[in-house]
Structure formats: C-alpha cells, structure tokens
Amino acid sequence: MAAAERLRIPLALRLALGASVLAAIALAVAFGLQRWLLPAPWAAALAALAITVPLAVAWARHELAPLLAMFRALVGTVTSYRDGDFSFGLHWERNDEIADLVQAHNALGTVLREQRLGLVQRELLLDTMVQNTPVAMLLVQADGPIVFANIAARQLLNDGRRIEGLALDQLLRRTSASLREAMARGGDALFTVRHAGERDAEDEIYHLARRAFTLNGKRHELLLLRHLTAELRRQEVQTWKKVIRVISHELNNSLAPVASLAHSATELVRRGQVERLPEILATVEERARHLEGFIEGYARFAKLPAPRKAPLDWRPFLEALTLHVPFTVAGELPEHAVQADAAQLEQALLNLLKNAHESGSPPQQVQVAVRRSADAMAVEVLDRGAGMNEQVMSNALVPFYSTKRSGTGLGLALAREIAEAHGGRIALHNREGGGLAVTLILPL
C-alpha cells in the first residue's frame, strides 16, 4: 500500500500517543503497588518507575531506530550527490513528515539525475564536435604541459599520436620553423609550412589564433590552427576573376572611344576637314591619361614597398596635406611624433580624404583628428556623408570592391595595406548623427 494511500499519522501525534500510554501504565502500576503491596506512596512511585523506565527506553529505541537509520541514509545519499552519483533513492514505510522529506529527496535526485544525463549528452556532443573539427585545437597550461589536443592537432603536430602531457616547447622543436616563428611573435598570425624534399608538394598556409584565460585558478592558453590553403586558393581565383573584370571594363571604357575617335579623325583627314582634329586628339589624350592613372594605381597597390619609417611631426605634415585636398583639423594635435613613412601615410590619407569628399559630405565637415593612446596613435578621417550599410562596410576593405561606377576599389584597400605594413590596422564605423569615421591606428 502506497504511503499516500495509508492512514497518515503525524510523527508528533505518534510520539504523544506513546508517551501517554507509558504515563498511563506508570500510574496504573503505582496505584496497584500502593494498594496491594507498598502502602507508602514514595515506595510505590519508585517501584513504578523501575518497571516503566525500561519499557520507555525500549519504546524510544523502537521509535527512534528507523529515524536514525533514515538520517544515516540521507547523509549517504547527499554524499553520493556531492560525488556526482544520483542513482540512489530512499524508502520510508510510514506516512508522516519523514515520508514527505523522503519523497522530496527522491524527487531532487530524479531532477539531478536527468540534468546530469543531459550534461553528459551535451558534453559527448561537444567532445565529438571538437575532436572532429578540421581546426587543430590545443589547450596549454601556462608554463606547463599540453592539457588537451583534438585529432587534427595530433595529426598536424605529432603524426596522430597523443600529445597531452608534453611540454609545448618540446613539441614545437619537432614542428616547422614557420610555426615556431609565429608562436614567438605572439598574437594571431599566418604562417606557411613548406614541404622540403617532397616533389610537387604544395605549401600549406595556416592561421594561428591564441586566446588566454583562467581555468580552475590557473592561466591557460587556447591555440587554434586553421588550414587556409584551399580557402585562400578559392579566394585567389575569385580575386583574379574580379581583377580581370575590372581591368577589362576599364580598358573597354577607354579603348572603345579611342578607337571610335581615331576612325573619326581618319575620315576627317580624308575629307580635308582638319578643324576638329585638336578636339578629337584632346579627348584621346584625356582617355589615355585616365587609363595611365588607372594602371598606375594598380601597380602602386601591387608593389607597395616596405615603409621607411622616420619621426613624423603632425603639424607640418597635415599642413602640407591640405595643399592636395581640403580638410580641417579636429581637436589638438599631439606633440609626440610617430615613426612612419611620410609618403605612404600621405597616400593613405589622400585616399581616405578623397572618399570623404565623394561621400556627399559638406566639404567643410571633412575633418582629420589625431589622438594618442598608451601604445598607439589614431588618425581619424571624419565626414558627414551617407555612411555605409552593413554589406558595404563588410566588403569595404576588400581589394577591387567599389560601389562607384568609376571606382577601382583600391583606395581603402591601399590604406589598409599601408597601415598593416606599419604594424597597425584600419577600422571603420558609422558616426552618430550621420557620416563615416575611418581610423588608421599606428603603433608608437
């Protein structure tokens, strides 16, 4: 019969009934002794106590023994829960408050068991995904051994053998020099693995990402090695196709009118009507110079030399820049000079300022601001034009990407190349109130 279906007798009532029965027995024994054997009241009371106390002790042991056993069982199951074992349950025959406690305890165990099963299943799924991802993953304890490595990491670094427990420095000594150099530089990096001695072997390109964090009170570092060769090859093909389309379009735009004008000039000469020849030749010259500038821009992007850094004073540099394109300086200029290639930095800012004027911004609201932080110098080109939507901003730094009919898509890309050649980077964001801010960040 289930506990819920049996007559419910509260624990306090059970104890009260037992105590009442014992008290009644004691009174009856004392009354009988006083009447028949021991006339003295105190003697009868002592004799009654001598008889009823053992009965009370036996009754108390009978009542408390299941309670003590249940408390020991509760301690045991709580210890099992603490150790992660939720398979134990409790049983109580009586229908009282202890039964309610046992029922709640068993329900808690069921919930914990189901949650643990869900966690185990999620951990199994996560481990399967991590182990089978093509990205090589290493978890390394600071100044300690490798804690975790997935299948891709073992295949890349140790021919498929386990590497947990090995020191990272020991493992790197057996890998390619390019990976060791990338690790020594710190931070994220690209590196190339060259297969020496293997005929027709293709160089493999990898991206190294590093993230440090604290785990169980100890510093750890997560290393991710992603194979980029196939992806970069696909991107390279797509880039070349785009380059060919852009160049073909620009050549056709220039050569088609040149061919038409040359034919017209030939006809005019044949007829003796030479008065229009200067106009035709001027148009041919204009298209030729446009084409020359177009090709020169591509060549400059493809042959960007290493920067020749020298101390650059901001005030005379920006004053000279205003002779090429108008802008105003926002805020105070820092006194600290930056180490940069003045010619390359000028080219980058000219491209950014040209874009700012072409954005629809009022010319007087095109500004340049220079700010210094602890370890970098930020040069901002600000405008109040239309800004960029999400799609344009995500592609703005890609070479040959342009939203302008006559654009080459090289202005921002060249600025990014120059910033990265200086060890910096470029960032874009829409300004509050409209417009765009393009920031060149240069290390000090």
C-alpha positions in Angstrom: 0.0 0.0 0.0 1.5 3.4 -1.0 2.4 5.9 1.7 -0.1 8.4 0.2 -2.9 5.8 0.5 -2.2 4.7 4.1 -3.7 6.5 7.1 -1.5 9.5 7.8 -0.3 9.6 11.4 1.9 12.6 12.1 5.2 12.0 13.9 4.3 14.3 16.8 1.0 12.5 17.3 2.7 9.1 17.3 5.2 10.3 20.0 2.4 11.9 22.0 0.3 8.7 22.0 3.3 6.6 23.0 4.1 9.0 25.9 0.5 8.9 27.0 0.4 5.1 27.0 3.6 5.0 29.1 2.3 7.5 31.5 -1.0 5.6 31.9 1.0 2.3 32.6 3.2 4.1 35.2 0.1 5.4 37.0 -1.6 2.1 36.9 1.4 0.3 38.3 1.9 2.8 41.0 -1.8 2.6 42.1 -1.7 -1.2 42.2 1.5 -1.4 44.2 0.3 1.2 46.7 -2.9 -0.7 47.2 -1.7 -4.2 47.4 2.0 -4.3 48.2 3.6 -1.0 49.1 1.3 1.3 51.2 3.9 4.1 51.2 3.4 6.5 48.2 7.0 7.1 47.6 7.8 3.4 47.6 5.0 2.7 45.1 6.3 5.5 42.9 9.9 4.3 42.9 8.7 0.8 42.1 6.5 2.1 39.2 9.5 4.0 37.8 11.7 0.9 38.0 9.1 -1.0 36.0 8.2 1.7 33.4 11.6 3.2 32.6 12.9 0.1 30.8 9.6 0.0 28.9 10.1 3.7 28.0 13.7 3.0 26.8 12.6 0.0 24.7 9.8 2.0 23.2 12.1 5.0 22.4 14.7 2.7 20.8 11.9 1.2 18.7 10.6 4.6 17.6 14.0 6.3 17.0 15.8 3.4 15.3 14.1 3.9 11.9 14.6 7.7 12.2 18.4 7.3 12.9 18.7 4.8 10.0 16.9 7.3 7.7 19.2 10.1 8.8 22.2 7.9 8.0 20.7 7.1 4.6 20.2 10.8 4.0 23.8 11.5 4.8 24.9 8.7 2.4 22.8 9.9 -0.5 23.9 13.5 0.0 27.5 12.3 -0.1 26.7 10.4 -3.3 25.1 13.5 -4.9 28.2 15.5 -4.0 30.3 12.9 -5.8 28.1 13.0 -8.9 26.2 9.8 -8.3 22.5 10.3 -8.4 21.4 6.7 -8.7 20.4 6.2 -5.1 16.8 6.6 -3.7 15.2 6.3 -0.2 12.2 4.4 1.1 10.1 5.1 4.2 7.2 2.8 5.3 5.3 5.2 7.4 3.0 8.0 6.2 4.3 11.1 8.2 6.5 14.1 7.8 9.6 11.9 7.2 7.8 10.4 4.3 7.3 13.9 2.8 11.1 14.5 3.3 12.0 11.3 1.6 9.6 12.0 -1.3 11.1 15.5 -1.8 14.6 14.0 -1.5 13.9 11.3 -4.2 12.3 14.0 -6.5 15.5 16.1 -6.1 17.6 13.0 -7.0 15.5 12.4 -10.1 15.9 16.0 -11.3 19.7 15.9 -10.6 19.9 12.6 -12.5 18.1 13.9 -15.5 20.2 17.1 -15.5 23.4 15.0 -15.2 22.3 12.8 -18.1 21.6 16.0 -20.2 25.0 17.4 -19.4 26.7 14.1 -20.2 24.9 14.0 -23.6 25.9 17.6 -24.3 29.5 17.0 -23.3 29.6 14.0 -25.5 28.2 16.0 -28.4 30.7 18.9 -27.8 33.6 16.5 -27.5 32.6 14.8 -30.8 32.4 18.2 -32.5 35.7 19.4 -31.0 37.5 16.1 -31.8 36.3 16.0 -35.4 36.6 19.7 -36.3 39.3 20.4 -39.0 40.7 23.2 -36.9 43.6 22.0 -34.7 42.9 22.9 -31.1 45.4 22.9 -28.2 44.8 23.8 -24.6 48.1 24.6 -22.8 48.6 25.4 -19.2 50.9 28.4 -18.6 54.4 27.2 -18.0 53.0 23.7 -18.0 52.1 20.8 -20.3 49.5 20.4 -23.0 46.2 19.7 -21.3 44.0 18.9 -24.4 44.5 18.3 -28.1 42.0 17.2 -30.7 42.6 14.8 -33.5 43.5 17.5 -36.0 46.2 18.8 -33.6 47.7 15.4 -33.1 47.8 14.7 -36.8 49.4 18.1 -37.6 51.9 18.2 -34.8 52.7 14.6 -33.9 51.7 12.2 -36.7 48.4 11.4 -35.0 49.9 10.3 -31.6 48.8 11.7 -28.3 50.4 14.9 -27.2 48.7 15.6 -23.9 51.2 15.9 -21.1 54.0 17.1 -23.4 55.6 20.5 -23.0 54.6 22.9 -25.8 58.3 23.9 -26.3 59.3 20.3 -26.7 56.6 19.7 -29.2 57.4 22.9 -31.2 61.0 21.8 -31.6 59.7 18.9 -33.8 57.5 21.1 -36.0 58.1 23.6 -38.8 60.3 26.6 -38.2 57.5 28.9 -39.5 55.1 27.7 -36.7 57.9 28.4 -34.1 58.4 31.9 -35.5 54.6 32.5 -35.5 54.5 31.4 -31.8 57.5 33.6 -30.9 55.9 36.7 -32.4 52.8 36.4 -30.1 49.2 37.1 -31.0 47.4 35.9 -34.1 49.5 35.2 -37.2 49.6 33.5 -40.6 52.4 31.0 -41.4 53.3 28.7 -44.2 54.5 25.1 -43.9 56.9 24.2 -46.7 57.4 20.5 -47.5 61.1 20.3 -48.3 62.2 17.4 -50.3 58.6 16.4 -51.5 58.3 16.7 -55.2 55.2 18.7 -56.4 54.3 19.3 -52.8 52.2 22.5 -52.3 53.0 24.9 -49.5 50.3 24.8 -46.7 49.0 28.0 -45.2 47.7 28.2 -41.7 46.2 30.8 -39.4 47.3 30.8 -35.7 44.8 32.2 -33.2 45.7 32.5 -29.5 43.4 33.2 -26.5 44.5 33.3 -22.9 42.1 32.8 -19.9 41.9 31.5 -16.4 40.7 27.9 -15.7 40.5 26.5 -12.2 42.6 29.4 -10.9 45.4 28.7 -13.4 46.3 30.6 -16.5 45.7 28.7 -19.8 46.1 29.4 -23.4 43.9 28.1 -26.3 45.7 27.7 -29.6 43.7 27.3 -32.8 45.5 26.3 -36.1 43.2 26.6 -39.1 44.2 25.3 -42.5 43.6 28.0 -45.0 45.2 26.7 -48.2 42.1 25.6 -50.1 40.1 28.6 -48.9 42.8 31.0 -49.9 43.1 29.3 -53.3 39.4 29.8 -53.9 39.6 33.4 -52.8 42.6 33.9 -55.0 40.8 32.6 -58.1 37.8 34.8 -57.2 40.0 37.8 -56.8 41.8 37.3 -60.1 38.4 37.0 -61.8 37.3 40.2 -60.3 40.6 41.9 -61.2 40.2 40.8 -64.8 36.6 42.0 -64.9 37.5 45.4 -63.5 40.5 45.8 -65.8 38.5 44.7 -68.8 35.7 47.1 -68.0 38.1 50.0 -67.6 40.1 49.2 -70.8 36.9 48.9 -72.8 35.7 52.2 -71.4 38.9 53.9 -72.6 39.8 51.9 -75.8 36.3 51.9 -77.3 36.0 55.7 -77.5 39.7 56.0 -78.6 39.1 53.6 -81.5 36.0 55.5 -82.5 37.7 58.8 -82.3 40.7 57.5 -84.3 38.3 56.4 -87.0 36.6 59.8 -87.0 39.9 61.5 -87.3 40.9 59.4 -90.2 37.6 60.2 -92.0 38.1 64.0 -91.3 41.7 63.9 -92.7 40.5 62.0 -95.8 37.9 64.7 -96.4 40.3 67.6 -95.6 38.2 68.7 -92.6 41.0 69.1 -90.0 39.5 71.8 -87.9 38.1 69.3 -85.4 41.3 67.3 -85.1 42.6 69.2 -82.0 39.3 68.5 -80.1 39.5 64.8 -81.1 43.1 64.5 -80.1 42.5 66.2 -76.7 39.8 63.6 -76.0 42.1 60.8 -76.9 44.8 62.3 -74.7 42.3 62.5 -71.8 41.3 58.9 -72.1 44.9 57.8 -72.4 45.9 59.7 -69.2 42.9 58.3 -67.4 44.0 54.8 -68.4 47.5 55.6 -67.3 46.3 56.7 -63.9 44.2 53.5 -63.6 47.1 51.2 -64.3 49.4 53.3 -62.1 47.0 52.8 -59.2 47.0 49.0 -59.6 50.8 49.0 -59.9 51.2 51.0 -56.7 48.9 48.6 -54.8 50.7 45.6 -56.1 54.3 46.9 -55.5 53.9 48.7 -52.1 57.4 48.8 -50.7 58.4 48.3 -47.1 57.8 51.6 -45.2 60.9 53.7 -44.5 60.0 54.9 -41.0 61.2 58.2 -39.6 59.9 60.6 -37.0 56.9 62.4 -38.4 55.7 65.8 -36.9 52.0 66.1 -37.3 51.6 69.8 -37.8 53.8 70.4 -40.9 52.7 67.0 -42.3 48.9 67.9 -42.2 49.6 71.5 -43.4 51.3 70.0 -46.5 48.4 67.6 -46.9 45.9 70.5 -47.1 47.6 71.6 -50.3 46.4 68.5 -52.1 42.9 68.1 -50.6 40.9 70.5 -48.3 40.0 69.4 -44.7 40.0 70.9 -41.2 41.9 69.6 -38.2 39.6 68.5 -35.3 41.0 69.0 -31.8 44.6 69.4 -30.7 47.4 67.7 -32.4 49.7 65.6 -30.1 53.2 66.8 -29.6 54.6 63.3 -29.8 55.9 62.3 -33.2 55.1 58.9 -34.8 57.5 56.6 -36.6 56.0 56.4 -40.1 56.8 56.5 -43.8 55.5 60.1 -44.6 55.0 59.3 -48.3 52.9 56.2 -47.7 50.9 57.8 -44.9 50.2 60.7 -47.1 49.0 58.4 -49.9 46.7 56.6 -47.4 45.2 59.8 -46.1 44.7 61.2 -49.6 42.7 58.2 -50.5 40.6 58.4 -47.3 40.0 62.2 -47.8 39.0 61.7 -51.4 36.5 59.1 -50.3 35.2 61.5 -47.6 34.6 64.3 -50.2 32.9 61.8 -52.5 30.6 60.6 -49.8 28.2 63.6 -50.1 29.6 65.3 -47.0 29.7 69.1 -47.0 33.4 69.9 -47.7 33.7 72.0 -44.5 32.7 68.9 -42.4 35.6 66.7 -43.7 38.0 66.6 -40.8 41.2 64.9 -39.6 41.7 64.1 -35.9 44.8 62.7 -34.3 44.7 61.1 -30.9 47.4 59.4 -28.9 46.7 56.4 -26.6 49.1 54.5 -24.4 50.7 52.5 -27.1 49.3 53.8 -30.4 48.4 56.8 -32.5 44.9 57.0 -34.0 44.4 59.1 -37.2 40.7 59.6 -37.9 39.2 60.9 -41.2 35.7 62.1 -40.4 32.8 63.1 -42.7 29.1 63.8 -42.6 28.1 61.8 -45.7 25.8 58.9 -46.2 27.9 56.4 -44.2 27.9 52.7 -45.1 25.3 50.0 -44.7 26.3 46.7 -43.2 27.0 44.9 -46.5 29.2 47.7 -47.9 31.1 48.0 -44.6 31.9 44.3 -44.5 33.4 44.5 -48.0 34.9 48.0 -48.0 38.4 46.9 -47.3 38.4 44.1 -49.9 40.6 45.0 -52.9 38.7 45.9 -56.1 35.4 46.2 -54.2 33.7 49.5 -55.1 30.1 50.9 -55.1 31.1 53.7 -57.6 30.7 53.2 -61.3 34.2 54.6 -62.0 35.8 53.3 -58.8 38.7 50.9 -58.7 38.1 49.6 -55.2 41.8 50.2 -54.2 41.6 53.4 -52.1 40.6 51.7 -48.8 42.5 48.5 -49.6 45.7 50.5 -50.2 45.2 52.4 -46.9 44.8 49.1 -45.1 48.0 47.7 -46.7 49.9 50.8 -45.6 48.5 50.6 -42.0 49.4 46.9 -41.7 52.8 47.5 -43.2 53.4 49.9 -40.3 52.3 47.2 -37.8 48.9 48.9 -37.4 45.4 48.4 -38.7 42.4 50.3 -40.1 38.9 50.5 -38.6 35.6 51.9 -40.0 32.4 52.8 -38.2 29.3 55.0 -38.9 29.2 58.2 -36.8 26.3 59.1 -34.6 24.3 61.8 -36.4 25.4 60.5 -39.8 28.7 60.1 -41.7 31.7 57.8 -41.5 34.8 57.6 -39.4 37.9 55.8 -40.8 40.7 55.3 -38.3 44.3 54.5 -39.0 45.9 53.0 -35.9 49.7 53.2 -35.9 51.8 51.7 -33.1 54.2 54.1 -31.3 
